[in-house]
Amino acid sequence: MSTIKPEILQKAEEWLTDIFDADTKAEINRLIEENPKELEESFYKNAEFGTGGMRGVMGVGTNRINRYTLGKNTQGLSDYLKRSFPGTDLKVAIAYDCRNNSQELAKVVADVFSANGIKVFLFSELRPTPELSFAVKYLDCQCGIVLTASHNPPEYNGYKVYWADGGQLVPPQDAELIETINNLDYAAVKFDANENLIEKIDSDVDKAFAEASVKNGSFDIPPANRDELKIVFTSLHGTSITMVPEVLEKAGFNKVHIVEEQREPNGNFPTVQSPNPEEPEALKMALDIAEKENADIVIGTDPDCDRLGIAVRDLDGEMILLNGNQTMLVMTWFLLDQWKRAGKLKGNEFVASTIVSTPMLKNLTEAFGVKYMEVLTGFKWIAKLIKDHPEMEFIGGGEESFGYMVGEFVRDKDAVTATLLACEIAAMMKGQGSSFYEKLLQLYTQYGLYREELISLVKKGIKGEQEIKQMLIDLRENPWDEIDGEKVVLIEDYKLSVARNIQDRTEKTIDIPKSNVLIYYTEEGTKIAARPSGTEPKIKFYISVNSDLDSVENYREEDQKLSDKIARIREELQLG
């Protein structure tokens, strides 16, 4: 016990009172006696809201996901809702994913809302996160909650808050809510449910969401093209199995091979090291089936079905994994092209992406005469654009981390509709004797060849958090002045809201909410962004390099040059 810091022991002992259950108190006593380091990790701070809500390791303590931390969140949110919507009969929708304890934690959240006199619509079984966003508006709720940790490891869970527009909380509501939560004591949390206020929902919302997905993600493509497309799909043990196969069938895709070993929802994700469609290993089973079935496209979604990974056949007929930027480019081109062909481009449309995504998207969007808007990482910011610009029409948008949103009927990244959209594109291109991949290469010849790479350095625990903070301090105090022989000409500091032109020493204000992000630009257009992850113990570096591509035939040679350049940058800047 002597190795435990006094302030940590004091916080832990507060959890040994009668407010907390016997199992919680027993576990805390065990940590005090046997594992002081884990006790410190569990109590050294309060779990925080980040880019995608609150995520953390499940367990006891203020820095863990458990019934008490989520109960306190929900009590604070109940109080905040009453202040925000005075005189309103409040309603909330709650969904949960496949993770261990998600169903039980969802019921805890529902209990607290109902104990505060708030009507609760609770999904009867696990559902995709985008369906929760849809349900908030469909059921005319003021708020929505989904219990999920997206693609994090099995020991994680999380809590995402949606507002009445179907988008996640953004300033100033997020800071106001956090202040309300922090001012609460655990004794103030009302856990005694009013079951009369909790209503289970399922098929009615499912049907409406599926129909909306088909309406927004399906286009004027000959039915025969859809019928000929061979698809391999994996839910990676997640929630998408409840909706994606149904939506594909409704849209007319009949040749869908599901990876049976990964069909069953399972929070331990037994067949993959990580349930992350960004990781090539996660799609290995699907790729093996694609070779046996001679499939045209492979799609895998993360556990809560808001992100998707895609593999398509290259010019040699080999399956190749696309990154999030590449998928986003082809999807955006397709939407813009469809809107143009339908005569729907009136001059008030926009496409949106994030500051760490590929600069090529801006070139593509503006070539169609459509406005391009850029925001911080996270789809909550894209949803805020839609809310802030009712005079404009949102066509679509995405980010490099494998998320995409089609239209505004869902106000978050949506792998259900995006999966359908990817299949629509593949079907159309195959019907024209081309392919998804070939269209990507054609776009490179038109708008510039861009290659991006994400480097994530994992820094766990208290020490890791301090290391990440120090790395960003060092980047500010000792900025790079040259990268791969190219002079740095611009540094954007989103924490200070300042863009500094190194050449003429001028500064401009960045009109985007503050965030701990630094972006460097060189004279040749190389771009490197650094930011701490808002959901994982990582610092992320996003590298983007580019060149001209005069023909598809020269793609491999030019792409290899860019790949070599990224390798040199990684070594020079010691980025792992």
N, C-alpha and C positions, 0 to 999 in steps of 0.2 A: 504493500500500500504506500510505502514511502516514496516510490517512484512516480506516483500519480501527482500531477500538478494540483494545487489546492483548488483553483477555479474549476478544473474539470471534475474533481471529486464533489465539489459543492453542487454543480449542475446535475451530476449523476444521482446524488442523494435526494434531490428534489423529485426524482422519479421513483423513490422508494416510499412515497407517501400513499395514503389510501386511495388517491385518485387513480392510481395505476393498478392493473390486474396482477395476480400472483405470478404468472409466467414471466411477465415483463420484469418484475422485481427480482425474481430468481435469476434471470439472465444477467441483470445488472450486477447483482452480487457476485455472480460467477466471473464476470469481466474484471471486477474490482480485485478479486483474489487471484485470478489466473492470467488475465490478459490486459494489463494496463495500457498497452499500445493501442489495442482495438477500442478500449474504452475512450481513449483520447480522440481517436478518429470518429467515434460515434457522437461525441459531445462538444468538440472544440468550436463548432459553429452551428447555426441553424441551417437546415437545407434551404437552398435558394432557388428562386425562379430564374431560368436562363432563356436561351433562344427558343426552346421548344417546351416551355413550362418547367415543372420541377421534376427532376429525375435523380435517383440515388439508389444506393444499395439498400436492400431491405434488412431490417434489424431494429434493435432498440436504440433510442437516443434521439437527440434533436437534429442530428445530421443524417438521419436514416429515414427510410420510408416505412411507416407503420401506422396503425390505427389512430395513434395520438397526434402525430405530425399532420396527417391528412385530416383528422377530425378538427384540429385547430385551424387548418387552412379553410375548411368548409364552414366552420363557425364564423370566421372572419369574413368569408365571402357572403354568407347569409346576412350578416350585419351590413355589409357594403351594398348588397342588392337592395335592401330596404331603404337605405339612404339614397340610392341612385334612382329608384323607381317608386317614389312615395305614392301611396294610395293605389298601387297596382297589385292585382292578384298574381303573385310571382309564380313562375313555372321554370323548371330546369329539366334538361335531358341528361342522362348519364349512360355512357357506354364503357365497355372494357374489352381488353384484348386477351390473348392466350396465355399471358404470363402467370407464373405461380402467384397465387393470392390476389390476382386482379378481381375475380368475382367477389371475393370476400371484402376486399377494400372498397369496391363499388357499392356494396350494401352498407358499409359503414358511412360512406359519403351520403348515400340516400337517406339513411337514418338521421343524420345530423340536419340535413336540409328539412326533412319532414318534421323533426322536433322543433324547428324554428318556424313552422307553419307554412312552409313552401311546398307547392305541388311538385312531385317528382315523376318524370317519365323515365323508367329504368328498363333498358333493353333486357329481355329475358335470357339472352345468351350473348356470347361474344360477337362483336361486330367491327367492321373497319372504321378507323378514325374518320375518314371523309364522310361516312354515313352519319356520324354524330354531328359534324358541321352542318350537313344538310338538314338533319332532324331539328336542330335548334330553330331554324327559320320555318320549316314545314309545320312544326307544332307551336309556333308563335311563342317560343320561350325567351326569357331574358338572359339565359345563361346555359352553358353546357359544360360537362366535365367528361373527359375520357381517361381511364386508368390504363396507362401504357408507358413503356420505356423505349418505344420504337425498336431500333436495331441493337440496343445495348446488350451486354452479356446477361445470362440467365439470372444472376443475383440482383439485377436492377428491377425497379418498377418506377412509376411516375404518375404525374397528375397535371393534365393540361386543361386550361380554362378558356372557354369560348364565350364571346359576348353575343348580344341579340342579333348582330348582323351575320353571325356564323363564323366570324374570324376570331383569332386568339386575341387576348388582351394586349393592348399597346398603351404607350403613354397618353394621358396621365393616369389612366385607370390602373395600370399595373403597379405603379409606385404607391398610389392611394390604397390599393388592396393590401400590398405588402405591409404598409404602415399599420393598417387595421389589424392584420394578423399578428404582427409583432407586439402590439399593445395588449394582446389577450393573454390571460393565464390559462393553463390547461384546465383549471377548475371551472372555467366559464363555458367549456364545450358541452353542448347538449347532445348526448348520445342516445337518449331514449326515443325510439322511433314512434311516429304516428303512422301506423300502417295504412290508415284510410287515405293518406295523402300520397302513397306510393303506388303507381300504376305501371304494370309490366307492358312493354310494347314489343312488337315483332313484325308480323307479316305486312301490316298496312304500310308501315314506314319502309320496309324492305322493297315492296312493290313500287312505291313512289320513287324511291332512290334509284332502283334499277331502270325504270322508265326514263328518268331524267338523265341518267348516264348514257343510255342509248341515244336519246335525243341530242345530247351535246357532243357525243363522241363518234357518232356515225354520220357518214356523208354519202354523196351521190356516186356510189360505186356499184358496178354491175353485180348482182347477187352471185353470179357464177365465179367472179373473182374471189369472193369471200369463201365460197365452197371449195375452192382449189387450194387455199392457203393451209399449210400444215403447221400447227402451233404446238409447242411443248410449254406447259405452264407448271410452275411450282409455287406453292404458297409458303414454303419454308416453315411449315408447322404453324402458320399464323392465321389471321382472321380472313384473309382474302378468299379462302376456300368457300366462305359463306356467300360471296357475291360475284366474283370474277367469272367463274364458269357459267353462271346464269346469264350474266350480261353478254358474254360472248355468244352464247346460244341465241339469245333474243335478237342480237344483231345479225345473225345468219352465219356464224362461223361454226362449222360442223366437224372439222378435223382438229380437235383439241385433245392432246395427250397430256393427262395430268400425272405428275410424278407421285405415284401412290405411296411410296415410302415417306413422303413429306406432306401428305394430305392431312393427316390427323393433327389438330392443334395440340401443341405441347410446349409448355414454358421452359423445358430443359433443352429444346432444340437438339435432339439426340443425333441427328445425321449430319450436322454441320459444326464447324468450330465456331462460327459466328453467323447469326441469321441476318446478315447484311448483304444485300444484293450488289453493293460496291465491291465485295470480295469475290474474286474468281472462283475460289473453292466452294462458295455457297451454291453456285450453279452447276457444279460438276455432274451431279446426277442427271439434271435436265439436259446437259450437253451430251451425255452418253446416250440418252434416249433419242435425242435429235439426230445423232448419227445413224442409229438403227432404223429410225422412221423416215430418214431423209427430210427432216423438217426444215421449214423456211425461217422460222424465228423461234427463239427461246425467250421466255419472260419469267422472272421471279420477283416476288414482292416481299417487303419486310414484314415483321410480325403484325403491325397495326395497319398495314396496307396503305401507307401514304407515299411510299417510294418504290421504284421498280428498276430492275436491272434487265438489260436486253442484250441478246446475242443474235447476230444475223450472219448470212453467208457473204464472204468477201468475193473478189473477182475470180479467185481460184476455186470457189465453192466450199471453202473452209469456214467453219463457225468462228466468229470473232466477237469478243465482248466489246460493247461500246461504253464509253464513259458518259457521265451525266450531261456534260456539255454537248457531246455529239448527238445524243438522243434529243436534247432540247432544241438543237438547231434544226434537225429534220422535222420535228413536230411543229415548230413555229413556222417553218417554211410552208408546210402542208396547210396549216390553218390560214395563213395569209393568202396562199394561192387559192384555197377554196372560197374565202371571202371575196377575193378579187373576181373570180370566175362567176360568182353569184351576184355580182354588182352591189355588194354590201359595204364596200369601203367608201364612206362618205366624208372622211377627213377628221372624224372625232374619235377614232379608235386608238388604242394603245396596247403595247406589249410590255411586260415588266420582267426584270431579272434582278440579280443581286450584285453587289460591288466586287465579289470574289469569283463571279462566273466569267465565261469567255467574252472578251470584247467583240468577238465576231458577231454576236447576236445583234448588237447595235447596227452594224453594217447591213445585215440582212433585213432587219425590220425597216430601217429608214429607206432602203431601196424600194420598198412597196409604198412609200409615202405615209407610213404609219409612225406615230410617235413612240419612242422608246423611253421608258422610265427605269431608273435604277434605285435600289433600296438596300438597306442592311440585310445581312443574312437572316433568313427566316420568312416563311410565307405569311406570317402575321403582318409584315410590312407591305406585302403585295395586296393583302386584303384591305389594309388601311388605305392604299391608293384608290381602290375601287370605291370605298366609302367616302373618301375625300373628293372624288371627282365624279359625281353623279351625272355630270354633263357629258361624260365620255363612256365609250363602250370598251370593255376589256375583252380582248381576243383570246389571250392565253399567255402563259409565262412559266418560267421555271428557274431552277438554280443548279449549280454543278453537282450538288449532292443527291442526284438521282430523283428529284421531285419535279412534278409538273402539274399545272392546273389549267383546265380547259374551261373557258368562260367563267361565270361568277356564281353558278348555282351552288357550288361548294366553295367556301372561302378558305381553303387550305390545300396543300398538295394532295393529290387524289390519284392513287395508283389504279383504282377501278376504271375510271374514265380514260386515264392515260394508257392503260393496257389495251383498251379497245381502240384508242386512237393509233397506237403503234401497229396494231393488226390491220387497221384500215389502210394505213400507209403502205405496209408490206403487200397487202392484197392488190392495191392499185398499181404499185410499181411492178409487181410480178405480172399482172395482166397486160402491162405495156412492154413486157420483155426486158424489164430493168429490175432493180432491187432497191431496198432500203439503203444498203451500203453504197451502191453506185450513185444514188441521189446525194448522199453525203459528200462524196468526192466531187461531184459536179458543183455543189455549193462552195466547196473549197476553191475551185477555179474561178468562181464568180466573185466571192467576197473575201478571199484571202485564206491561206492555210494557217490554221491556228492549232497549236498543240499545248495542252495543259496537263499539269501533274500536281496532285495533292500529296503533301508530306505531312503525316501526323506523328508527332512525338508524344508518347504517352508519359505522363508525369503524375503518378498516383499519390494520394494522401496529402498530409500537411506539407511535407517537404516538396512534393511535386508542385503544389499550388504556389509555393514560394519561388521555386525555380522558374515557373512560367511568368510570374510577375517580374522577376529579375531580367529574364530574356527580353521582355518588351521594354523595360527601362533602359537596358543596354542599347536596344535598337533606336530608341529616341535620343539618348545621350551621345551615342557613337554611331550615327547613321552610315550606311554604305554609301560611298561616293562613286563606286564603279562596280559593275556586274558583268562578268565575262568580257571584259575589255570595253564595255559600253558605259558612257558616263550617265549617272543618274541625273535626270533633268527635273523631276517632280516628285515630291513626297506628300502624300495625303495622310494627315493624322486625324482620324475620326474621333479620338478622345478629346482633342483640343479644337476640333471643327475648323482646322486650318489646312489649306493646300499651299505648300511652299514651292515656288518655281526657283530651282537652284541656279538657273542661268541668269535671270534678270533680278533675282532676289526679291521678287514681289510675292505677296500673299493674298489668297482669296479665302473667303469664308465658305465652308462646306455646309450646305443647307440640308443636312440629314441629321437625325438625332445622334447624340454622342454615343460612341461605342469604342471599345479598346481595340482598335484596328489600325494598322499601318499599311500603306500601299506605296511601293516604289515603282517608278516608271523610268526606263532608260531612253536614250536618244533613238534607239532602233525599235522601240515599241515593246520591249520586254517588260513584263509586269510581275511583281512579286508582292503578295499580300500576306500579312501575318496577323493572326488573331487567336485568342484562347477559345476553345470550344465552349459553347454555352450549355452543353448537355453531358460532356464526358471530360475526364481528367487528361486533356490533351492541349497542346498548342499546335495550330495548323499553319502550314505555309503553302500558298497557292501560287504556282509558277505558270506563267503564260508566255509563250514565245510564238513568233509568226514569221511567215515569208510569203512571197508570191508563188502561185502554182499555175503554170501556163497550160498544163494538160493533165488529164487523169493518168496518162501513161507515166508521167514523172512523179506521181504521188509518193511512191515508196522511197525513192531517192531523197526527195525533199523532206519527207517525214522523218527519215533516219537522221538527216542533218539536224533537225529540230530536237530529236531525241538525244543526240549527242550533246547538243547545246545545254539541254536540261541537266544531263549528267555532269557536265562541267560546272554548272551553276551549283548543283548540290554539293559537289566536292569543294568548290571555292568558298561557299558560305557555310560549310560544315553542317549541312542539314540532314545528316543521317545517310 
